Amino acid sequence: MIRFAAVLLSLTMLTLLLAPFQLIALAFGLRWQQSIPHLFHRILCALIGVRIHEVGKRTTDTPVLILSNHVSWLDIIIIGARAPVVFVAKSEVAKWPVFGWLAKLQRTIFVERERRQKTGATAQEIGNRMLSGDAVVLFAEGTSSDGMRVLPFRSALVGSVHHALGDSTHHKEITVQPMSIAYVGFGGLPVGRAFRENVAWYGDIDLIPHFIGILSSGAIDVVVSWGEAVAYDMSADRKTITRNAENAVRRMTSAALRAGPPRKTPTALPAPEAQPPESASAIA
């Protein structure tokens, strides 16, 4: 609890320090609105003790839609620490105390999953954000999992690719990049099925106890894998885009879980200095 209190105090001070600048950036449309959340998440990862190991590279192409699996609320912090991005989240998140306010500060796109007639409007907003230069992260499973498997990807919001192309007079292609998140270490131990609930937030696990556990835990090792970025034009089928991304994320997640926590390469010891040959009397 001492560690939790220290991390929570630091988090509160960090939020109070950066929030006014973000509010100003949002009010005046400044570029800070992308960089401030990125800085916030980088510092927060350091405070919690999250160690991020990257495989592959994030594309620099724009417009871009990133399709990822989803394991925990901690995914937001980890992805946000690696790149300035905006997220798509369920509308209920906007009503959560504190967390909802932070999500709004980060310019999260909220989707009403229960109202399918709203899907087109959300896809339109995602497309507009991509055209404005934002890298949009979509958790394509539609929910979080236990982290040991990847659930089927949903294709409805991937239709934002076509909305963006339909609205743009400057772009003939939209880049889609699959990304995998795999939690492989917790407190110095490999994350197997016995430890999955320590990092994965899914099902009916309560948020606050899980939040306290994460902030109190110390070292968490996560592998972020970037798949091949593919440029799609208007002729691309959204179900094909979704299926290709799902297969890539499934492969990357399985590979990261099999490999386990990355080990540091041992530092090579310096070669011993040459010593003069011992005399025959010394050998004797």
N, C-alpha and C positions, 0 to 999 in steps of 0.2 A: 504493500500500500504506500510505502514511502516513495518508491519509484513512480507509482501511478500519480501521486500528488505532485511530484516534481515535474513530470511530463505534462500533466494537465495545467499546471501553473504556467509553464513555458508556452504551451499551446495557447492559453488565454492571452498572455502578453503579446505573442506573435500576431494573433488575430486582431487585437486592439490596435496594434501598430500599423498593420497593413490594410485593414478594412477601410479607413478613411481615404487612403490613396486609391483603392479600387472603386469606391463610390464616386470619387471625383472623375476617374477615368471613364466609368460608365456614363456619367452625366454628360461628359463632353466628347465622348467617342474617341478617347485617346488610345494609343496602342498599348498603354500600360495594362489595359484590361485583359490582355493575353499573357503578358510577362509576369504580372504580380501573382496570379494563382500558381504559375509554374515555380516561382521562387518560394511561395508558401509551402507547396508540396515537397520541394527539395529539402527545406529545413525540417519539415515535419517528419520525413523519413529518417533523417539523422537523429531527431529527438526520440523517436520510437525505437530505433535500432534496426530498421529495415535495410537489408543489404541486397541490392538489385544487381543481378548478373544478366547481361544482355547477350543474346545470340542474334546475329544478323543486324541489319540497320533499318531505321525508319526511312521511308522514302521522303525525298524533298520535293516531289512533284505536287502540284496543286492544279485543280481542286482534288481533295483526297477524302475518302471514307475508309475508316479503320474498323474492321470487323473482329471482335474479340470474344473469347469465352468470359464467363463471369463467376467468380468464386466468393468474393467478400466485398464489403464496403471499403476495405483497404485497397482494393483494385484502383479506386479513384485516385487515391494519394500516390500510388506507385506509378500509374500511367502519367498522371499530371506532373510527376517529378522528372519523367523522361522527356516530355515534350509539351509545348503549349497546345492544349487541345480543349475542345468542349465535349460534353457528354450528353447522351440521351438517357433520360431516367423516367420512371413511372411518375404520374402526376401526384401520387400520394406523398412522395418525397418532399414536394414543395411545402407541405403542411407540417412536416416534422419540426419540432422545436430545435433551434440552433442549426441542425444539419440542413434543414430546408433553406434557411437564410444563407448559409454558406454556399449551397448549391446555386441559389439565385445569383450570388455575387460572382460565381464562376460562369455565369451565362448558360446554365444548363438548359437543354431543350426538354420540356416535359411532354409526355405522351399519355393520353387517356386510353389505356389498354382495353377497358371494358366497352368503350364506344368506338366500334370499328369504323363508323362514318367519319371519325376524326383522323383516321390513319393517313388519308390523302393530304390533309392540312399539315400534319406533322412531317410527312415526307417532303412536302413543299418547303417547310421551314428548314429542314435539314439541308435540302438542296440550296436554298438561299445562303445558309451559313457557309457551305462549302465554296460557293461562288464568291463570297466576301473575303475568302482567304483563310477561314478556320479549318483546321483538321478536326473532323467530327468522329468521335468514337461511339460505335453502336455495339452494345452487348447483345449479340444476335440470338442468344439462347432465349431471351425474353425473361429470364429469371436467373438466380444464382444456383450453383451446384455444389457438391461436396468437394470439388477440386480433384477428385480421382478419375473423373470422366468428363467428356464433353457432351452436352445435350444437343439435340437437333437444332440447327439454326432456323430462325423464322425469316421469311423473305419479304414480308409486307413492307417494312421500312427501307429495305434495300432499293425499293422503287424510287427512292430519293435521287438515285443516279440519273434516272430518266427525267425527273422533274428539273434537275440542275441543267441537263443538256438541253431540255426544251426551252428553258428560260434564258440560256446564255447565247450571246451572239459572238463570243470570243473563244469558246471551248467546244471542240468536237469530241473530246474524250474526258472521262472521269477516272481517276486512279482509285483502285480498291486494294487495300493491303490487309491481309490477315495477320492477327497478332495473338499470341498465346501467353497466358499467365499461369505459372505453375509454382505453387508453394512447396519448397523442397526441404526446408530446414526450420526448426522451431526450438529455440533455446539450445542450439548446438546439436540437436538430434534430428535424424531424418523424419520428415512428415509422412507417416504411414496412416493406415486407417485408424490407429489408436489416437493419433494427434490431429485428425482432420478437423474436428470441431473447434480446436484451438485457433485455427486460422480461417476456416471456411465459415461463412455466415449464410445459412440457407434453411429452408423449411421453417419450422416454428421456433428457431433459436432467438432468444430475446436480444435486442440490440445493445441495451445498456450494459448488462453483464459481459457481453462479448467485447464491447468497447473497452471496458475496464481491464479485461483479461489481456487484450492486445497491448494496451499502454503499459501494462505491468510486466509483460513477458520478457522484454529484452530482445535479443537477436532473432530476427526472422529473415530467412533466406528465400528469395523468390527469383525465378528465372523468367525473364521477359524475352520471348522469341518473336522476331519479325519475319514473316513469310515474304514470298515474292510479290511485289507490287505489280498489278496488272491494269493496263489502261483499257477501259471499255467504251464503246461508242453506243449510239442510240439503238443499234440492232441487237445489242446483248440482252439476253433473257435474265430477269432478276433471279429466277430460281436457279439458273445455271451459275450465276455469280455467287449466290448464297451457298450452293452445294460445293463449289470449288474452294471457297473460303473455309467452310466447315471441315472439309477433308484436310486442308492444310493445317488448321488449328488443332485438329485431332492428332495428326502426326507429330506436330511440334510439342504438344502437351505430353504425349506418351514418351517421347524421347527425353524430355526434361525430367519427368518423374522416374524413369528408369535410371538415369544418370545420378540422381540424388544431389545432395548439396555439393556445389563445386569445391574442390580442394585447392588450396593454395599450392603453387609449385614450390617445392623446397628450394631454398636459396643454396646455390652451389658453394661449397666451401672452397676457399682459395687453396691453390696447389701448394704443398709444403715446399719451403725453400730448400734448395740443394745443400746438402751438408757435405763437408769434406770427408773423404773416406777415413775410417778409423784405422789407426795403426795396428800392426799385428799384435803388439803387446796389449793394446786395449781390448782387442777381440779375445785374446787369451785370458 
